[in-house]
Amino acid sequence: MKDILTAPFVEEMRKTTANMYRLGWDERNGGNISCLVDEAAAAEYLDLPHIIRRIPLGFHAAPLAGKLFIVTGTGKYFKNVDADPETNLGIVRIAADGETAENSPLNFLHIS
């Protein structure tokens, strides 16, 4: 398996969050961002079938069931993503029930 930190989708999130912070668009109460990740591309970097945690969404997301996303973590600052993506990003898949997100082992990437 390839190093997750070299994945194009991780690099894109690092650049995007750094740019948003630089422009003053999203810090403190600015929220989170997410990006849809192609499953075939992610499979080179992640153990997708192995689920370590299910996270209740608090809303119904059935139209997104099975989709994989890279996201900024709750309470994380965009200014820190580029230097420490392992702590500030996570990758989740919306479960088939549309009510939970599934978190896989991510070579140190996680959601807090």
LODREN-696568 format. One record per atom (N, C-alpha, C): x, y, z. Coordinates in steps of 0.2 Angstrom, whole numbers, padded with zeros to 4 digits, always signed. Layout:
% LODREN-696568
XYZ
...
This chain:
% LODREN-696568
+0004-0006+0000
+0000+0000+0000
+0004+0006+0000
+0002+0011-0004
+0006+0017-0004
+0005+0022+0002
+0010+0026+0003
+0010+0031+0009
+0004+0036+0008
-0001+0036+0012
-0007+0040+0012
-0005+0048+0011
+0001+0050+0014
+0002+0057+0014
+0005+0059+0007
+0006+0054+0002
+0008+0056-0005
+0002+0056-0009
-0004+0054-0007
-0010+0054-0011
-0012+0060-0014
-0014+0061-0020
-0016+0067-0023
-0022+0071-0019
-0026+0067-0017
-0032+0070-0013
-0030+0073-0007
-0025+0070-0003
-0022+0073+0003
-0018+0079+0001
-0014+0079-0004
-0011+0085-0006
-0015+0091-0008
-0021+0089-0012
-0026+0094-0014
-0029+0097-0007
-0031+0093-0002
-0033+0096+0004
-0028+0101+0007
-0022+0099+0007
-0017+0103+0011
-0016+0109+0007
-0016+0109+0001
-0016+0116-0003
-0022+0120-0002
-0028+0117-0002
-0034+0121-0002
-0035+0124+0005
-0034+0120+0010
-0034+0123+0017
-0029+0129+0018
-0023+0128+0016
-0018+0133+0016
-0020+0139+0013
-0023+0138+0007
-0025+0144+0003
-0031+0148+0006
-0035+0144+0009
-0041+0147+0012
-0039+0151+0018
-0034+0148+0022
-0032+0151+0028
-0028+0158+0026
-0024+0157+0021
-0020+0163+0018
-0024+0169+0016
-0030+0167+0013
-0035+0172+0011
-0039+0174+0017
-0039+0171+0023
-0043+0173+0028
-0050+0171+0027
-0052+0166+0023
-0059+0164+0022
-0061+0159+0027
-0057+0155+0031
-0060+0150+0035
-0056+0148+0041
-0057+0152+0046
-0053+0150+0052
-0057+0151+0058
-0056+0148+0063
-0060+0149+0069
-0067+0146+0068
-0072+0150+0067
-0079+0148+0066
-0081+0146+0059
-0076+0146+0055
-0077+0145+0048
-0080+0138+0045
-0080+0133+0050
-0082+0127+0048
-0077+0122+0045
-0080+0117+0041
-0076+0112+0039
-0076+0112+0031
-0072+0108+0028
-0073+0107+0021
-0072+0099+0020
-0075+0097+0014
-0074+0090+0012
-0073+0090+0005
-0071+0084+0002
-0070+0083-0005
-0071+0076-0006
-0075+0075-0011
-0077+0068-0014
-0070+0065-0016
-0069+0058-0014
-0063+0055-0016
-0065+0049-0020
-0062+0048-0026
-0063+0042-0030
-0060+0036-0027
-0065+0031-0026
-0063+0025-0022
-0058+0021-0025
-0057+0020-0032
-0052+0017-0035
-0045+0020-0034
-0045+0027-0034
-0039+0030-0032
-0037+0029-0025
-0042+0029-0020
-0041+0029-0013
-0038+0021-0011
-0040+0017-0015
-0039+0010-0013
-0031+0008-0014
-0028+0013-0017
-0020+0012-0017
-0017+0014-0011
-0021+0018-0007
-0018+0020-0001
-0021+0018+0006
-0027+0015+0005
-0031+0014+0011
-0034+0007+0011
-0035+0004+0017
-0038-0003+0018
-0045-0001+0019
-0049+0000+0013
-0056+0002+0013
-0061-0003+0016
-0060-0009+0016
-0065-0014+0019
-0065-0014+0026
-0059-0012+0029
-0058-0013+0036
-0061-0007+0040
-0066-0007+0043
-0070-0002+0047
-0068-0002+0054
-0065+0004+0057
-0063+0004+0064
-0068+0008+0068
-0072+0012+0065
-0077+0016+0069
-0083+0018+0065
-0089+0018+0068
-0095+0021+0064
-0097+0027+0068
-0098+0033+0064
-0099+0039+0067
-0106+0041+0065
-0111+0042+0070
-0118+0044+0068
-0117+0051+0065
-0121+0052+0060
-0121+0059+0056
-0126+0064+0059
-0131+0061+0062
-0136+0066+0064
-0141+0069+0059
-0140+0066+0053
-0145+0068+0047
-0145+0062+0043
-0150+0062+0038
-0150+0057+0033
-0146+0058+0027
-0142+0054+0025
-0138+0056+0019
-0138+0050+0014
-0143+0047+0013
-0144+0041+0009
-0142+0042+0002
-0143+0048-0001
-0140+0049-0008
-0132+0049-0009
-0129+0049-0003
-0122+0049-0003
-0119+0042-0001
-0123+0037+0000
-0121+0031+0003
-0116+0028-0002
-0111+0025+0002
-0105+0022-0002
-0100+0027-0004
-0101+0034-0004
-0096+0039-0006
-0091+0040-0001
-0085+0041-0003
-0079+0042+0001
-0077+0049+0001
-0076+0052+0007
-0074+0059+0007
-0068+0060+0012
-0064+0065+0010
-0058+0068+0014
-0061+0074+0017
-0060+0075+0024
-0063+0080+0027
-0058+0083+0032
-0059+0090+0034
-0056+0093+0039
-0059+0090+0046
-0055+0089+0051
-0058+0087+0057
-0062+0092+0061
-0066+0090+0065
-0070+0095+0070
-0065+0098+0074
-0066+0105+0075
-0062+0109+0079
-0054+0110+0077
-0053+0108+0071
-0046+0108+0069
-0045+0115+0065
-0039+0118+0065
-0038+0124+0061
-0035+0123+0054
-0037+0126+0050
-0035+0126+0043
-0027+0127+0042
-0025+0132+0046
-0018+0134+0046
-0014+0128+0048
-0016+0123+0051
-0012+0117+0054
-0012+0111+0049
-0017+0111+0044
-0018+0105+0040
-0011+0104+0036
-0008+0109+0033
-0003+0107+0028
+0003+0104+0032
+0005+0107+0038
+0010+0104+0042
+0009+0098+0045
+0002+0096+0047
+0001+0090+0051
-0006+0087+0048
-0006+0085+0042
-0012+0082+0039
-0015+0076+0043
-0010+0072+0046
-0012+0066+0050
-0017+0068+0056
-0016+0073+0059
-0020+0075+0065
-0026+0079+0063
-0026+0083+0057
-0031+0087+0055
-0036+0085+0049
-0035+0080+0046
-0039+0077+0041
-0041+0070+0043
-0047+0068+0040
-0049+0061+0040
-0053+0059+0034
-0053+0053+0033
-0057+0050+0027
-0062+0046+0030
-0068+0047+0027
-0074+0043+0029
-0078+0041+0023
-0082+0036+0024
-0087+0033+0019
-0094+0034+0022
-0099+0036+0018
-0105+0036+0021
-0108+0029+0020
-0111+0026+0026
-0113+0020+0026
-0119+0018+0022
-0121+0012+0020
-0126+0010+0016
-0133+0013+0019
-0133+0013+0026
-0139+0016+0029
-0140+0023+0029
-0135+0027+0026
-0136+0034+0026
-0136+0038+0032
-0135+0034+0038
-0136+0038+0044
-0129+0038+0048
-0124+0034+0045
-0118+0034+0049
-0112+0035+0044
-0106+0037+0046
-0100+0037+0042
-0096+0032+0045
-0092+0029+0040
-0087+0023+0042
-0080+0026+0042
-0076+0025+0047
-0069+0027+0047
-0065+0021+0046
-0060+0021+0042
-0056+0015+0041
-0049+0017+0043
-0045+0012+0045
-0038+0013+0046
-0035+0017+0041
-0031+0023+0043
-0029+0027+0037
-0022+0029+0038
-0018+0024+0040
-0011+0026+0040
-0010+0032+0044
-0013+0033+0050
-0012+0039+0054
-0017+0044+0053
-0021+0045+0047
-0026+0050+0046
-0032+0048+0050
-0035+0053+0054
-0041+0051+0058
-0045+0057+0059
-0051+0056+0061
-0055+0062+0063
-0056+0062+0071
-0055+0068+0073
-0056+0069+0081
-0062+0072+0082
